Amino acid sequence: MKDLFGTALLDYHYGNYTEDIITSTNISDDDELPLPYLFRDFKSMPKLEKRALKLAKGCVLDVGCGAGSHSLYLQKQGLKVKAIDISKGAIEVAKNRGVLHAEIKNILDETETFDTILLLMNGTGIFQELSQVSKYLKHLKTLLNEGGQILIDSSDIKYMYEDEDGGFWIDTNANYYGELDYFLSYKGEEETAMKWLYLDFNNLEFACESVGLNCELIAEGKHFDYLARLS
Ligand SMILES: C[S@@+](CC[C@H](N)C(=O)[O-])C[C@H]1O[C@@H](n2cnc3c(N)ncnc32)[C@H](O)[C@@H]1O
C-alpha cells in the first residue's frame, strides 16, 4: 500500500490542499472524495454517524479512524478512546489533531477489550469480502467487554445494479454484489487496488447469528444505508 489516503489527509491537514481523492469501483466511474469531508465536525456528519456517536459509551475503539473526526468528538464528550488505522498518514493526522491514543494497527492485530467498537463510513468495507465477514466478526467479538457493543454502518448497494426499467442486472454466478474492487488515486498516482465490501443488513444479521452476536437495526438512512448494533 502506498498510503495515498494518508498522504491526502496529511496534505489537507498541513495546508497543502489542492485536489481531492478520486475513487472508482468495478461497477462505477470516477468520483471525488472531498478531503474536507474526512475532517467533518459533528454537525456535518450524516444522521447515522451522529446516532452512533450518541450511542457510544465507556471505553471506545474507533476502527479505521482516518483523520480521527469521530474519536475527537467522543474524546470531547469525556469518553476514553483508542483510534486505530492501517494508514500511517491517517494516524499522524489523528494524533496531530488531538486524538490522545492513536496507533497504526490492523483491527485483526488488536487485543485490548472495549465497551464500544465503532466502524463508520461503511464500516463493513474493512471486511473486504463476504467470505471474510465471520472471521472479522469473531475477532471483534473477542474485543468486547461484558455488555459491550459494536456500532457499524453500511449500505445495500443493490440499487447500483438497477437498469432504467427498474430491473436488476446482477450476475447470480458472480460473487456477492456488495463485493467491489475499489480504486483510489491522488494527484495522478494510483493506489494498489483493494477489495471493499458493502453488506446489506440481512447478510450482516445472518453472519452475526453464525458467530453468536445479536444484530439490531438501529436506523436506516435515506439511501439504502443503515446503522446496526451488534452485541
Ligand atoms: C472510509 S475510511 C473511513 C475513515 C473514518 N472512519 C471516517 O469516517 O472519516 C476507512 C479507513 O479504514 C482504514 N482501514 C482499512 N482497513 C483497515 C483495517 N484492517 N484495520 C484498521 N483500519 C483499516 C483505512 O486506512 C481508512 O482510513
The ligand as an SDF file (V2000), in Angstrom:
LIG
                    3D

 27 29  0  0  0  0  0  0  0  0999 V2000
  -13.5880    5.0290    4.5410 C   0  0  0  0  0  0  0  0  0  0  0  0
  -12.2110    5.3600    5.5660 S   0  0  0  0  0  0  0  0  0  0  0  0
  -13.1070    5.9450    6.9850 C   0  0  0  0  0  0  0  0  0  0  0  0
  -12.3150    6.8850    7.8480 C   0  0  0  0  0  0  0  0  0  0  0  0
  -13.0620    7.4070    9.0820 C   0  0  0  0  0  0  0  0  0  0  0  0
  -13.6600    6.3580    9.8780 N   0  0  0  0  0  0  0  0  0  0  0  0
  -14.1210    8.4010    8.6850 C   0  0  0  0  0  0  0  0  0  0  0  0
  -15.3090    8.0880    8.8370 O   0  0  0  0  0  0  0  0  0  0  0  0
  -13.7700    9.5020    8.2450 O   0  0  0  0  0  0  0  0  0  0  0  0
  -11.7120    3.7160    6.0660 C   0  0  0  0  0  0  0  0  0  0  0  0
  -10.4710    3.6840    6.9360 C   0  0  0  0  0  0  0  0  0  0  0  0
  -10.2330    2.3510    7.3710 O   0  0  0  0  0  0  0  0  0  0  0  0
   -8.8470    2.0860    7.3650 C   0  0  0  0  0  0  0  0  0  0  0  0
   -8.6720    0.6190    7.3300 N   0  0  0  0  0  0  0  0  0  0  0  0
   -8.8700   -0.2220    6.2770 C   0  0  0  0  0  0  0  0  0  0  0  0
   -8.6510   -1.4960    6.6350 N   0  0  0  0  0  0  0  0  0  0  0  0
   -8.3300   -1.4840    7.9640 C   0  0  0  0  0  0  0  0  0  0  0  0
   -8.0060   -2.4990    8.9110 C   0  0  0  0  0  0  0  0  0  0  0  0
   -7.9650   -3.7930    8.5600 N   0  0  0  0  0  0  0  0  0  0  0  0
   -7.7380   -2.1340   10.1930 N   0  0  0  0  0  0  0  0  0  0  0  0
   -7.7580   -0.8170   10.5540 C   0  0  0  0  0  0  0  0  0  0  0  0
   -8.0560    0.1900    9.6890 N   0  0  0  0  0  0  0  0  0  0  0  0
   -8.3400   -0.1400    8.4120 C   0  0  0  0  0  0  0  0  0  0  0  0
   -8.3590    2.8410    6.1270 C   0  0  0  0  0  0  0  0  0  0  0  0
   -6.9850    3.0960    6.1700 O   0  0  0  0  0  0  0  0  0  0  0  0
   -9.2040    4.1210    6.2110 C   0  0  0  0  0  0  0  0  0  0  0  0
   -8.5790    5.1320    6.9460 O   0  0  0  0  0  0  0  0  0  0  0  0
  1  2  1  0
  2  3  1  0
  2 10  1  0
  3  4  1  0
  4  5  1  0
  5  6  1  0
  5  7  1  0
  7  8  2  0
  7  9  1  0
 10 11  1  0
 11 12  1  0
 11 26  1  0
 12 13  1  0
 13 14  1  0
 13 24  1  0
 14 15  1  0
 14 23  1  0
 15 16  2  0
 16 17  1  0
 17 18  1  0
 17 23  2  0
 18 19  1  0
 18 20  2  0
 20 21  1  0
 21 22  2  0
 22 23  1  0
 24 25  1  0
 24 26  1  0
 26 27  1  0
M  CHG  2   2   1   9  -1
M  END
$$$$
